[in-house]
């Protein structure tokens, strides 16, 4: 039996077989003279005809008229069907079974029914719908917590994976920011640099804007390879050039990377190391893997392109059922690879007391250093009449009136959580109280206020 897996992600629909990756194309559709163009052909004119182009039909899958966009004049399901039909017509030769790999966080039950109906209308012999997080999780990690993080064009998600004999997607957490926002922010940053250097703004001219977006993937790759790149745009017989520094261009990803890392930190299990499976889409976002490095006792495992789709095909019973069976949405899959050895979790203070260095002496917030003694310092959004208070949390959610306190006690600098929301040290939620070391970062709230731990007195 020959099987095909199609992963539904609007940042890149993936088609894979047992032989390997066959295609990746974006979830874009454009209506032109009554004809629906999809994938790269649709994206190629997205900035020239923005009102006839949609990239939200997969995230808002519906049969209702007009759900593809008011000027498109179609339902989201019509655009999705056009793209599925195009993919199936190219890769259906000799295929006996199809598995649809779906981000479980993206669809309600009725939307899964619409998706299945569209695929069957195309003539696909669908055997199952599989949660992409379960499909991506090939092996258990004994003694550790397991997560899968991924992103589409308009949202990112963190899937928590239970490991009790199989990969089971227990829950999904959502960040309502996606890769489309990063691309748009990158485009605006590049346009801003062109304006500064040449006074030419490519976003003010449709043709130049389309050309800029067409070149973004290559510029993105060039800047990941080189610290400094010269970019060129032509418009009306003129050529404009600008030299771009990597940090200046990629600074736009910082907020997204920080927010997603904080979402991961908020759902950690106390006392366990963490394995974070990172989709290739997210691993390509500059700074994201580095941001994950802020998490204590955690390791990131970037996954190759098409990993979830290809891995779904390894679950033999799905694609080769003993008898025809109803199509189900699977959030549990058997392991398909050997367990990975546990990552050792070392105590942060492994040395004997006599050999320990002096504890930190100050915390820094808003550029001001505050000495911490036995009386302690409170941190929260309202003043504490009993002691000094760092007022934090303006513009952030999840900050209590008296959120936590930092105090020097028993020869150690300690932070104690007093909130109902949780206090994080190096993006790890503490259990009641934690000992602080130099260079630690205390975070309260989301996106949060950060308080840095330093020592301003030389060690003896």
C-alpha positions as CSV (number, residue, x, y, z in Angstrom):
1,X,0.0,0.0,0.0
2,X,1.3,3.4,-1.0
3,X,0.5,6.3,1.4
4,X,0.7,10.0,1.4
5,X,0.6,12.5,4.3
6,X,-0.5,16.1,3.9
7,X,0.2,18.5,6.8
8,X,-2.2,21.4,7.0
9,X,-0.3,24.4,8.1
10,X,-0.9,27.8,6.4
11,X,2.8,28.7,6.8
12,X,3.6,25.8,4.6
13,X,1.4,22.9,3.5
14,X,3.5,19.8,3.4
15,X,3.1,16.8,1.2
16,X,5.2,13.7,2.0
17,X,5.4,10.0,1.2
18,X,7.4,7.1,2.5
19,X,10.2,8.2,0.1
20,X,10.5,11.7,1.5
21,X,9.3,15.3,1.2
22,X,7.4,16.0,-2.0
23,X,6.3,19.6,-1.7
24,X,5.9,22.6,0.6
25,X,3.7,25.5,-0.4
26,X,2.2,28.5,1.4
27,X,-1.5,28.7,2.4
28,X,-2.2,31.6,0.0
29,X,-5.1,31.9,-2.5
30,X,-6.0,34.6,-5.0
31,X,-9.1,35.0,-7.1
32,X,-8.2,36.2,-10.6
33,X,-10.9,36.5,-13.3
34,X,-13.0,34.0,-11.4
35,X,-10.1,31.4,-11.2
36,X,-8.6,30.5,-7.9
37,X,-4.8,30.4,-7.8
38,X,-3.1,28.8,-4.7
39,X,0.3,28.4,-3.2
40,X,3.3,30.2,-4.6
41,X,1.3,31.5,-7.6
42,X,-1.1,33.3,-5.3
43,X,1.6,34.7,-3.0
44,X,3.5,36.1,-6.0
45,X,0.8,38.7,-6.5
46,X,-0.4,39.1,-2.9
47,X,0.9,42.7,-2.6
48,X,-0.3,43.8,-6.0
49,X,-3.9,42.5,-5.4
50,X,-4.2,42.3,-1.6
51,X,-8.0,42.6,-1.6
52,X,-8.3,39.6,-3.9
53,X,-5.8,37.5,-1.9
54,X,-6.3,35.6,1.3
55,X,-4.0,33.7,3.7
56,X,-6.6,33.2,6.5
57,X,-8.9,30.6,5.0
58,X,-7.1,27.7,6.6
59,X,-7.2,29.3,10.1
60,X,-10.8,30.3,9.6
61,X,-12.1,27.3,7.8
62,X,-15.8,27.7,7.2
63,X,-18.5,27.0,4.6
64,X,-20.1,30.4,5.2
65,X,-20.1,32.7,2.2
66,X,-17.6,35.6,2.5
67,X,-15.4,34.0,5.0
68,X,-12.4,34.1,2.6
69,X,-12.6,37.9,2.7
70,X,-15.2,40.4,1.6
71,X,-13.5,41.2,-1.8
72,X,-12.6,37.6,-2.5
73,X,-16.3,36.7,-2.7
74,X,-15.7,33.0,-1.7
75,X,-16.0,30.9,1.4
76,X,-12.8,29.9,3.2
77,X,-13.8,26.3,2.3
78,X,-13.8,27.0,-1.4
79,X,-10.2,28.3,-1.3
80,X,-9.1,25.4,0.9
81,X,-10.7,22.9,-1.5
82,X,-8.9,24.6,-4.5
83,X,-5.6,24.1,-2.8
84,X,-6.2,20.5,-1.7
85,X,-7.4,19.6,-5.2
86,X,-4.3,21.2,-6.7
87,X,-2.0,19.2,-4.4
88,X,-3.9,15.9,-4.9
89,X,-3.9,16.2,-8.7
90,X,-0.1,16.5,-8.6
91,X,0.7,13.7,-6.2
92,X,-2.2,11.1,-6.3
93,X,-0.6,8.6,-8.7
94,X,-0.7,5.2,-7.1
95,X,-1.8,6.5,-3.7
96,X,-4.0,4.1,-1.7
97,X,-4.1,6.0,1.7
98,X,-3.9,9.6,2.9
99,X,-3.2,10.9,6.4
100,X,-4.1,14.5,7.1
101,X,-1.8,16.0,9.8
102,X,-3.5,18.9,11.5
103,X,-2.5,21.3,14.2
104,X,-5.1,20.3,16.8
105,X,-5.2,23.7,18.4
106,X,-6.4,25.3,15.1
107,X,-9.7,23.5,14.5
108,X,-13.0,22.9,16.3
109,X,-14.8,19.6,15.7
110,X,-17.0,21.0,13.0
111,X,-14.0,22.5,11.2
112,X,-12.3,19.0,11.2
113,X,-15.5,17.7,9.6
114,X,-15.3,20.4,6.9
115,X,-11.7,19.5,6.3
116,X,-12.4,15.8,6.0
117,X,-15.3,16.5,3.7
118,X,-13.2,18.7,1.4
119,X,-10.5,16.0,1.2
120,X,-13.0,13.3,0.4
121,X,-14.6,15.5,-2.2
122,X,-11.2,15.7,-3.9
123,X,-11.2,11.9,-4.0
124,X,-8.6,11.4,-1.3
125,X,-8.7,8.0,0.5
126,X,-8.3,9.5,3.9
127,X,-7.6,7.0,6.6
128,X,-7.1,9.4,9.6
129,X,-6.6,12.9,10.8
130,X,-3.7,13.1,13.1
131,X,-2.7,15.9,15.6
132,X,0.6,17.3,14.3
133,X,2.1,17.3,17.8
134,X,1.4,13.6,18.3
135,X,2.8,12.9,14.8
136,X,6.0,14.8,15.5
137,X,6.7,13.0,18.8
138,X,8.5,9.9,17.7
139,X,10.2,8.8,21.0
140,X,9.7,9.2,24.8
141,X,12.1,11.1,27.0
142,X,12.0,9.2,30.4
143,X,11.9,11.5,33.4
144,X,11.5,14.7,31.4
145,X,8.6,16.8,30.3
146,X,8.0,16.9,26.5
147,X,6.6,19.7,24.4
148,X,6.1,20.4,20.7
149,X,6.1,24.0,19.5
150,X,5.0,25.1,16.1
151,X,3.7,28.2,14.3
152,X,1.4,29.0,11.4
153,X,0.9,32.3,9.7
154,X,-1.4,33.8,12.4
155,X,-0.8,31.8,15.6
156,X,1.9,29.8,17.4
157,X,1.2,26.9,19.8
158,X,2.8,24.9,22.6
159,X,1.5,21.3,22.8
160,X,2.0,19.4,26.1
161,X,2.8,15.7,25.4
162,X,2.0,13.0,28.0
163,X,4.4,10.0,27.7
164,X,2.5,7.2,29.4
165,X,3.3,4.5,26.9
166,X,2.4,6.6,23.9
167,X,2.5,10.2,22.6
168,X,-0.6,11.8,23.9
169,X,-1.4,15.5,23.3
170,X,-2.8,16.5,26.6
171,X,-3.4,20.2,25.9
172,X,-2.4,23.0,23.6
173,X,-1.5,26.6,24.6
174,X,-1.9,29.3,22.0
175,X,-0.1,32.6,21.2
176,X,-2.1,34.8,18.9
177,X,1.0,35.8,16.9
178,X,2.3,34.0,13.9
179,X,4.9,34.0,11.2
180,X,3.0,36.4,8.9
181,X,3.5,39.1,11.5
182,X,7.2,38.4,11.6
183,X,7.4,38.6,7.8
184,X,5.5,41.9,7.8
185,X,7.6,43.3,10.6
186,X,10.8,42.3,8.7
187,X,9.5,44.0,5.5
188,X,8.7,47.2,7.4
189,X,12.2,47.2,9.0
190,X,13.9,46.7,5.6
191,X,11.7,49.4,4.1
192,X,12.7,51.7,7.0
193,X,16.4,51.1,6.3
194,X,15.9,51.9,2.6
195,X,14.2,55.2,3.6
196,X,17.0,56.1,5.9
197,X,19.7,55.4,3.3
198,X,18.0,56.5,0.1
199,X,14.7,58.3,0.9
200,X,13.0,55.6,-1.2
201,X,10.1,53.8,0.5
202,X,9.3,50.6,-1.3
203,X,6.0,50.2,0.7
204,X,4.6,53.3,-1.0
205,X,4.6,51.6,-4.5
206,X,2.8,48.3,-5.2
207,X,5.3,46.9,-7.6
208,X,8.2,47.7,-5.3
209,X,6.4,46.3,-2.3
210,X,5.8,43.1,-4.2
211,X,9.4,42.9,-5.2
212,X,10.5,43.5,-1.6
213,X,8.3,40.7,-0.4
214,X,9.5,38.4,-3.2
215,X,13.1,38.9,-2.1
216,X,12.5,38.6,1.6
217,X,13.2,34.8,1.8
218,X,16.6,35.2,0.1
219,X,17.5,38.3,2.2
220,X,16.4,36.4,5.3
221,X,18.8,33.5,4.4
222,X,21.6,35.9,3.5
223,X,21.4,37.7,6.8
224,X,21.4,34.4,8.8
225,X,24.6,33.5,7.0
226,X,26.4,37.0,7.0
227,X,26.6,39.7,9.6
228,X,26.2,42.4,7.0
229,X,24.4,42.2,3.6
230,X,23.8,44.8,0.8
231,X,20.3,44.7,-0.4
232,X,19.1,46.1,-3.8
233,X,15.7,47.1,-5.2
234,X,15.0,48.5,-8.6
235,X,12.1,50.9,-9.3
236,X,11.3,53.0,-12.3
237,X,14.7,52.6,-13.9
238,X,16.5,53.4,-10.6
239,X,18.4,51.1,-8.4
240,X,18.4,51.6,-4.6
241,X,20.9,50.0,-2.3
242,X,21.2,49.7,1.4
243,X,23.7,47.9,3.7
244,X,21.9,46.0,6.4
245,X,23.3,44.7,9.7
246,X,21.9,41.3,10.9
247,X,21.0,42.6,14.4
248,X,19.2,45.7,13.0
249,X,17.0,43.5,10.7
250,X,16.3,40.6,13.1
251,X,15.5,42.7,16.1
252,X,11.9,42.6,15.0
253,X,11.6,38.9,16.1
254,X,12.6,39.6,19.7
255,X,9.1,40.2,21.1
256,X,7.6,37.1,19.4
257,X,10.5,34.9,20.6
258,X,10.2,36.2,24.2
259,X,6.4,35.8,24.3
260,X,6.5,32.2,23.1
261,X,9.3,31.3,25.5
262,X,7.3,32.7,28.3
263,X,4.3,30.6,27.3
264,X,6.5,27.6,27.4
265,X,7.9,28.6,30.8
266,X,4.4,29.0,32.3
267,X,3.5,25.4,31.6
268,X,6.6,23.7,32.9
269,X,6.4,20.9,35.5
270,X,8.3,21.5,38.6
271,X,11.4,19.4,39.2
272,X,11.7,18.0,35.7
273,X,14.0,18.7,32.8
274,X,12.3,19.8,29.6
275,X,12.6,18.7,26.0
276,X,11.2,21.2,23.5
277,X,10.6,19.8,20.0
278,X,10.8,22.8,17.6
279,X,9.2,22.7,14.1
280,X,11.5,23.7,11.3
281,X,9.3,26.8,10.8
282,X,10.0,28.1,14.3
283,X,13.6,27.0,14.3
284,X,14.2,29.3,11.3
285,X,13.0,32.3,13.2
286,X,16.2,34.2,14.2
287,X,16.7,34.3,17.9
288,X,14.1,31.7,18.9
289,X,16.5,28.8,19.7
290,X,18.8,31.3,21.5
291,X,15.8,32.5,23.5
292,X,15.0,29.0,24.6
293,X,18.5,28.8,26.0
294,X,17.3,31.1,28.8
295,X,15.3,28.2,30.2
296,X,17.0,26.2,32.9
297,X,17.3,22.4,32.5
298,X,15.9,22.5,29.0
299,X,17.0,21.3,25.6
300,X,15.7,22.3,22.2
301,X,15.4,19.7,19.5
302,X,14.9,21.4,16.1
303,X,13.0,19.1,13.7
304,X,13.7,18.7,10.0
305,X,11.3,20.1,7.3
306,X,8.3,17.8,6.9
307,X,9.0,15.9,10.1
308,X,5.4,15.7,11.4
309,X,4.0,14.5,8.0
310,X,6.7,11.9,7.4
311,X,6.5,10.7,11.0
312,X,2.8,10.2,10.8
313,X,3.4,7.6,8.0
314,X,5.5,5.5,10.4
315,X,2.4,4.6,12.4
316,X,1.6,1.6,10.2
317,X,-1.9,0.8,11.6
318,X,-3.2,4.2,10.5
319,X,-2.4,3.8,6.8
320,X,-2.9,0.0,6.6
321,X,-6.1,-0.7,8.6
322,X,-7.2,-4.3,8.8
323,X,-10.6,-3.3,7.5
324,X,-12.3,0.0,6.4
325,X,-13.0,2.0,9.5
326,X,-14.5,5.4,10.3
327,X,-12.0,8.3,10.0
328,X,-10.9,9.5,13.4
329,X,-9.0,12.5,14.7
330,X,-6.0,11.0,16.6
331,X,-4.3,12.8,19.4
332,X,-2.5,9.6,20.6
333,X,0.1,7.7,18.6
334,X,2.4,4.8,19.6
335,X,6.1,5.6,19.9
336,X,8.0,4.9,16.6
337,X,11.6,5.3,17.8
338,X,13.7,4.3,20.8
339,X,13.6,6.4,24.0
340,X,16.2,9.1,24.3
341,X,18.4,9.0,27.4
342,X,17.4,11.4,30.1
343,X,19.1,14.7,30.3
344,X,20.9,15.0,33.7
345,X,19.4,17.7,35.9
346,X,22.1,19.0,38.1
347,X,21.4,21.0,41.2
348,X,22.2,24.7,40.7
349,X,24.4,24.7,43.9
350,X,26.4,21.5,43.6
351,X,29.5,22.8,45.6
352,X,29.8,22.4,49.4
353,X,28.8,25.5,51.5
354,X,32.5,26.3,52.3
355,X,33.3,26.7,48.7
356,X,30.4,28.9,47.7
357,X,31.0,32.4,46.5
358,X,29.3,35.3,48.2
359,X,25.7,35.8,47.3
360,X,24.5,38.6,45.0
361,X,24.0,41.9,46.7
362,X,21.6,43.9,44.5
363,X,18.7,43.7,42.1
364,X,18.4,46.0,39.1
365,X,15.2,47.4,37.7
366,X,14.7,50.3,35.3
367,X,18.4,50.9,35.3
368,X,18.6,51.4,39.1
369,X,20.4,49.0,41.4
370,X,18.8,48.3,44.8
371,X,20.8,46.8,47.6
372,X,19.0,43.9,49.3
373,X,19.4,43.1,53.0
374,X,17.6,41.2,55.7
375,X,14.6,43.6,55.5
376,X,14.1,42.6,51.9
377,X,12.5,44.3,48.9
378,X,8.9,43.7,47.8
379,X,8.0,43.5,44.1
380,X,4.5,44.3,42.9
381,X,2.1,46.8,41.4
382,X,1.3,48.5,44.7
383,X,3.5,49.8,47.5
384,X,4.0,47.7,50.6
385,X,3.9,49.9,53.7
386,X,6.3,47.6,55.6
387,X,9.3,47.8,53.2
388,X,10.8,49.1,50.1
389,X,8.8,48.2,47.0
390,X,9.7,48.0,43.3
391,X,6.6,49.1,41.5
392,X,6.3,47.0,38.3
393,X,3.7,45.6,36.0
394,X,2.5,48.7,34.1
395,X,1.1,47.3,30.8
396,X,1.5,43.7,31.9
397,X,-1.1,41.2,33.0
398,X,-0.6,38.7,35.8
399,X,1.1,41.0,38.3
400,X,-0.2,40.9,41.9
401,X,-0.3,43.9,44.3
402,X,2.4,42.2,46.3
403,X,3.8,39.7,43.8
404,X,7.1,38.5,45.4
405,X,9.9,39.5,47.7
406,X,13.7,39.3,47.5
407,X,15.5,39.0,50.9
408,X,18.9,38.1,52.2
409,X,18.5,35.2,54.7
410,X,20.8,32.5,56.0
411,X,23.7,33.9,53.9
412,X,21.7,33.5,50.6
413,X,19.7,35.9,48.4
414,X,16.3,34.4,48.0
415,X,13.1,35.2,46.2
416,X,9.7,34.1,47.6
417,X,6.6,34.0,45.4
418,X,3.6,35.7,47.0
419,X,1.3,35.8,44.0
420,X,-1.5,33.7,42.5
421,X,0.1,34.0,39.1
422,X,3.6,32.7,39.7
423,X,7.1,34.1,39.7
424,X,9.7,33.0,37.2
425,X,13.5,32.8,37.6
426,X,15.4,32.4,34.3
427,X,11.9,31.6,32.8
428,X,11.3,28.8,35.2
429,X,8.4,29.0,37.6
430,X,9.6,28.7,41.2
431,X,7.9,26.5,43.8
432,X,7.4,28.9,46.7
433,X,11.0,30.0,47.2
434,X,14.3,29.9,45.2
435,X,17.9,30.8,45.9
436,X,19.3,33.5,43.6
437,X,22.7,33.7,41.9
438,X,24.4,36.4,40.0
439,X,23.0,37.0,36.5
440,X,19.6,35.4,37.4
441,X,16.5,37.2,35.9
442,X,13.3,37.4,37.9
443,X,10.2,37.9,35.8
444,X,6.7,38.8,37.0
445,X,3.7,39.1,34.7
446,X,3.3,38.7,31.0
447,X,4.9,40.0,28.8
448,X,6.4,40.9,32.1
449,X,8.8,43.0,34.1
450,X,12.3,41.7,34.5
451,X,14.5,42.3,37.6
452,X,18.2,41.4,37.2
453,X,20.3,39.9,40.1
454,X,23.8,41.3,40.4
455,X,26.7,41.6,42.8
456,X,28.2,45.1,43.2
457,X,30.7,44.1,45.8
458,X,33.9,42.3,44.8
459,X,34.2,38.7,46.0
460,X,37.0,38.1,48.5
